[in-house]
Every structure is written in C-alpha cells, then in structure tokens.
Amino acid sequence: MKKIIPIIIAVLTGLTILAGYFFQNVLSPVLRVILDWFVLILGVASLIGIAALLRLHFNKILSSQKGAFYSFILILVFLLTLIAGFVLTLENDLFQALILTVEIPVEASFLSIMAATMLYTSLRFVRTKGWTPMSIGFLVSAVASLIFNLGYIQAKPGTVGAALLLFFKRLPKVGARGILLGMAIGGLVMGLRLLTTIDRPYGE
Amino acid sequence: MAIIICPECGAKNALTASRCHQCDASLVEVEPVQPFNFEDSGHLPSAEEDLPGLLNALKNDEETQPPAEPDEEKTDDVDGVSEESVLEEDVPEWLLRIRQRAQEEKDALGPITQKISAAEASLLEENKEMQRQNFESWIRQIKKEAQDDEIDSIDAFVEEEMPEWLRKIRQSRETPETEEQEITPEDGEQTIPMPDWIGTRDVEPLNGQPKESDAEEESSQGLPEETIQVSTDSAVDEIPEEGSGVVSDVVQAIGPVLAVSPEEEIQADHLSAAIAAESMPKGGQEKGQKPRQRLQRILFNLGLILIMVLIAILGGRSQPSGDSLPPQNEAVIEWAQDLPASATILVVMDAQAGFYSEISMIAKPVFENVANIEREFFVLSSTPIGNLLFNRMINELELDTAISAQDLGYFPIAAYGAFGLGGDVSANWRIAHLPQSEKALPIADYDGIMILADSIVGAKAWVEQLSALMPDNQLYLFLTAQAGPMLLPYWDSGQVSGIISGISEAAGVEAALSQSSLIADRWQLYQIGIWLMLVVLIVSPFLVNHNGNTTKGKGGNEPG
C-alpha cells in the first residue's frame, strides 16, 4: 500500500492535467485546486529550505568553522529583511526600493562577470583543444554571430547579397529549432514514462 | 670437492659459480672451501685459514641435530654438570684460546668469520620473515572464508526478503554478484571499482566514510576532497525504507548500477581533463605571477577601456534606421499603434533583476505607446521580483497619469502559471466540498499578452502553454539578446505574434516609433563592446599560439 498510493496519486494527477487540455470546461475547477495545492506545497517546501539553510549557518557559527563570519552576515541580513518585510509590508515604496537597490546591481555585476568569464572560457576552449575543426567552427560561428548582431551588414532586398545574408541569419534559427524539437520530444517521452510509472521520481 | 659459500646468505655454491644461486651476490673474490666433516676427518685443522670450513661444518651439524629438549637441559643442570662443561673438556687448548680472545677482542675475528656470522644472522632473519608471511597468509585465508560465509548468509537473507522489483533487476543484469563487488581482506569494506576514464579512484562504500589515506591522496593530487557516490537509479531509489540495515545489506548485495555510454565517457574525459587543467598550478601562479606580465595585462585592459571611451565620446552618432526592421519587430509596432483605447493587456514578468536594465530598454518604447489611463494592465510574475520590476519600469516612464495595473501574483514555475492562466476558463462551475481559490486569475480574452523574459526556459513554457490553451490571444515577446535567437522559431510557426530581442532591435523600434535616442546611445556603446570582444576573440588564440602555450590540456599563461 505504501508503494501504491504515491503511484496512484501521481498517475491520477498527471492524467487529470493531461485531460484538462481536452476538456477545459469540465475539469477547470479540479485543475485550479491542483494548482493551488501545488503552490501551497511549494511554499511550505521553500520555508523548509530556508529553515535548513539557517540551521546550516547557525551550526557554522556555533562550531566556529571557516566562513562563520559570512554566515553571521547572512543571518543578520536575513533577519533584517524579514523584519522589514513584516513591518513595512511588500507594498511599501521604501521596502521595494531597498530590495531593488540591492538586487539589481548585485545581479547585474554577477552577470557581467559571467560574460567576461564566458569569453575567457571560450578562449580557453581553443587553447585546450588546439586548432581542431570543432574549435575553429566555434570561433567562426561566435565571430559571425557577433558581426551580424552589430547590424552593420545590410543588403539591398532582392539581391544575391540579401539572400546570402538571410541564409547566414537563418543558420542559428535552424539550430535553435532543432534544440527546441529535441526538448519537446524529450519532455513528451519523459511525461509518458511518468504516466506509465516506468519512472517514479517520487519514490516508494 | 671444493665449494664456495656465499658471504651474504651462507648458501653453498658450485666452484664454477660466479654468483650465488640463492641471493645472486657476487662470488668472484670469495675463496672456495673444502666441505668438512668431523666423521670423515681424523684430525682438526691446525691453521686459521681452515676456520670457515670448521664453522660451516659445525653449522651443518647444528642443523642436522634435533634441538635439545628443555627437560634434558634441566636434568643436566640438576646433575651439576652442564653439557658445555663436558664439551669444554674435549676442546683443544688452541680453540679455547681463540674463543677467549674472540670474546675479549672483537677485532680478533677474521674477516671470513665475520662474514659467516653475518650470513648466519641473515639466514635467521630470512627464516623469521618466511614464518611471518606464512602466518599472515593463514590469517588472510581464515578471514576470507569467514567473509564468504557472511556473504552467503546475506545472499540467503536477501533471497528470502527480496521483492519482485529487485529480482527483476538482478535477472536483467545476468552477472554474478561476486563479480560486482570486491571485499577488501583487511577491513571488509566494500569498494566499487570504477572505470578507467574516471581515474584511479575507487568508489567509497555507499554507507561508509571515505578513507583518510584516499583523502590524503586526493588532496596531494590537487583534486577536491569529495567522494563519488554512485546513484543507483534503478536500485537505491527503489529500495524499501523500512530498516536501514536491510537497505545497506541489499545495497551491498546488489552493487551499483553504473551504465556509461561512450558519449558519456567522452564527456567525462573532457570534464576530468578540464578539472585537471584547472587544478594544475599555473606557471604565473607558481612564480608569483611575473610583474611584467601583470603590467602587460593591466595596460591591455586599460587600453580597451580607453578605446571604448574615446569612440563613445568622439565617434559620430549613427542612429539606427527604423525602415528595415525585421518582420517580427514590425508586427509589434503595428500592434502597439493599432491597439484599441480601452484595451486589456496581460504583462508576464519572467525576468531576473540582473537583466532589468536590458529588458526595460527593450520594452520601454512599446510601453510608452500602449500605457495610458484607459487601458487596464494585469501583471503576472514567474520570478519573485517580477512585480517590483514592472512597477519600477512604469515609474521610469514618467507618465502624466498613473495606469491601472493589477497584480495577479507570483507563480514559482512558469509552466504552472501559464497552465493556470490558460486552463482556468470556467470559474462559475464549482465542485461541491472542494476548496476554491480566493484570488482567481482573470478570465478574459486579452488584447495582447506581453511576455518579458530573459531566458528561453521560462519564455518557452509561457509560449507553449498559452498558445495551446488560449489560441485566440496574441503573444508578444520582449526578450534579452541571449534568449531571442532560441525563440525565433516560435515566430516562424505563428505561435507568437511579434518579437523584440536585444538592444539592437530595440534601438530600431525606438527609431521607428520616433521617440528619444536613449536606446540608440546605449546601443552604440554596446557596439563598441562587441567590437572589442571580437578583437579579443580573434587575436588572443593567435597570440597564445605564437607563445607556444597551446598545448592540449596543459595549463599555461592566460591569453590576453
């Protein structure tokens, strides 16, 4: 019974959601309930995750491990944000400004570092692999994409140059379409495996 | 017949032998001796040169005679006349003098005698070592037998308690369990041999702790001190939870499932090579990074920044024209211009805060056209900060009058938000005793759905769900440059009605709508950055090659 109940719940939920695409009018109230439950469970899981994170950092501080100071900063800022959120509420302009003023620059800095790292990694890729067809192809495609993205190359409509330009601009689209098709087929197969209980990620 | 006694081990060798057959020591300078037998000879040797033969004969006699019983010695002692004293009476006077002198002066012994003594000591050590090895072999055999019995008992237990799923797994594997698990004789822990491509590391027992020696070895190799846990997808995940002892027994019995395809093997090889390359100390780091190289890098970076600033200040303004826009951009412009006065627009925020600057620049030209007090906006977020970003963007527009925007909340996963939005079409139809949502998503045919996204995953979920569940609504995508190319196929398929991606397209839209040149200025700076990136991409590999640092998989100086 312990094994069967999760299977029944998972399969029934999956089939109901799948049927919802075909019988929207009939199943929409049930789908809404399922959606509400999902959001509720996800919220509780988030709370558990926060508690686990806090516990981890508390233990780090108590045992004076390496990086305990950063754990202290994390807990302090977490508590300040929590209290400010409860006191000021999310609708408060000051609270919103506080969050955005911290989050936007921090994330933007992180992304800019990531861009530089990716540039360096691409060069490292060439250096590690040497001049192989793969590395040459990578460099050529990267350079070509950047040049096309600059917008300097224009061609008069109806000419051979325009056709060539269109061809080169469509190349990334072809690759993207292939990736999207692969993702869709993969998702379909995965869904079928879950519905037929071949895969049971929820355990027994 | 004369023989040669090895000075190292004391073994007897033929007269013609140049090396000892026992220990392979050189016998070139060793003088041959005659085998001596007390019984055959009627007299004792009188010269010191014959002493080795005498001692050798004595040694042979000791080996052939059985050891004296302790009781007999005790009896002799009790009688008051020891065996030694009896023998001393028969020993000639010259031998007694030699013994006495040897006891008093260590140097009195000749070199041959010393060598023979060393050989005897060596033989004694060898015998002890052989005895110890025999003992260890015996102990090892006993342990192995005990472990075999234990495994048999576990197998019998597992066979009795084995569920159907495990039986199927074992049948499908068709390999004997004894081949899948190795038990070290020393401590009995189970180690799982890994393929060569992972390295020379053994997988730690699933329920055990890593050995200290292994951790030390890893740290000495510069590898991270972590153990590889093999996730047995089809076995561990399905092991019943009741009784941790049963679980560990079953895991030990069935071993891990590690199916590796050739592609995965190649990928793992690349990964391990990359990790090894990263872990290797770089030349510059080893020598504390030469100041000259560091200075070169600083100058190079400063040069790049200087070029960028100079071009931005001194370069001419090349405003993008709004005449030759891509069709997906033109579709957005047409929609914004033809929108009815009292339209309802759903805005989906699927962008992180880090992309706010870019996404707001992309969407602002259109918002400036569609945002007015008569139109109603609904905002749905699939990022926690989505609604705040929307509010900031609207505030930055500096509209004369505030617009009506209703927050529909935050959905943690885009697919669920889209499914809830598209599937909720009949709120009046209720099921008894089921809880109902307090805050239902609006049921309406929107005049347009604007999706602001920074990644293909979120945007893809929204497009696929809404185009299937709400086919009558028009979807317009406002995407960052990284997400745009991947979502263009949805424009070709007709699932979306218009797309603007990246600042380059936003600058064109801005020019077409005849608004300010804020985005065009930013786009010019972006262009300079892209040019510099192109220079680095093209030049650096050749520079690195020229310096001879492009060895495969080896660390070297950083390019640039």
Interface residues (C-beta under 8 A of the other chain):
Chain A: I17 G20 Y21 Q24 N25 V26 L27 S28 P29 V30 L31 R32 V33 L35 D36 F38 V39 L42 S46 Q96 I99 L100 E103 I104 V106 E107 A108 F110 L111 L119 Y120 S122 L123 R124 V126 R127 T128 K129 G130 W131 L139 A142 V143 L146 I147 N149 L150 G151 Q154 P172 K173 A176 R177 I179 L180 M183 R200 P201 G203 E204
Chain B: D237 E238 P240 E241 A273 A274 A277 P320 S324 Q352 A353 G354 F355 Y356 S357 I385 L388 L389 N391 R392 F411 P412 I413 Y416 F419 G420 G423 D424 V425 S426 A427 W429 R430 I431 L434 P435 Q436 S437 A440 K460 A468 L469 A481 P485 M486 L487 L488 P489 D492 G502 S504 Q527 I530 W531 M533 L534 V536 L537 I538 S540 P541 V544 N545 N549 T550 K552 G553 G556 E558 P559 G560
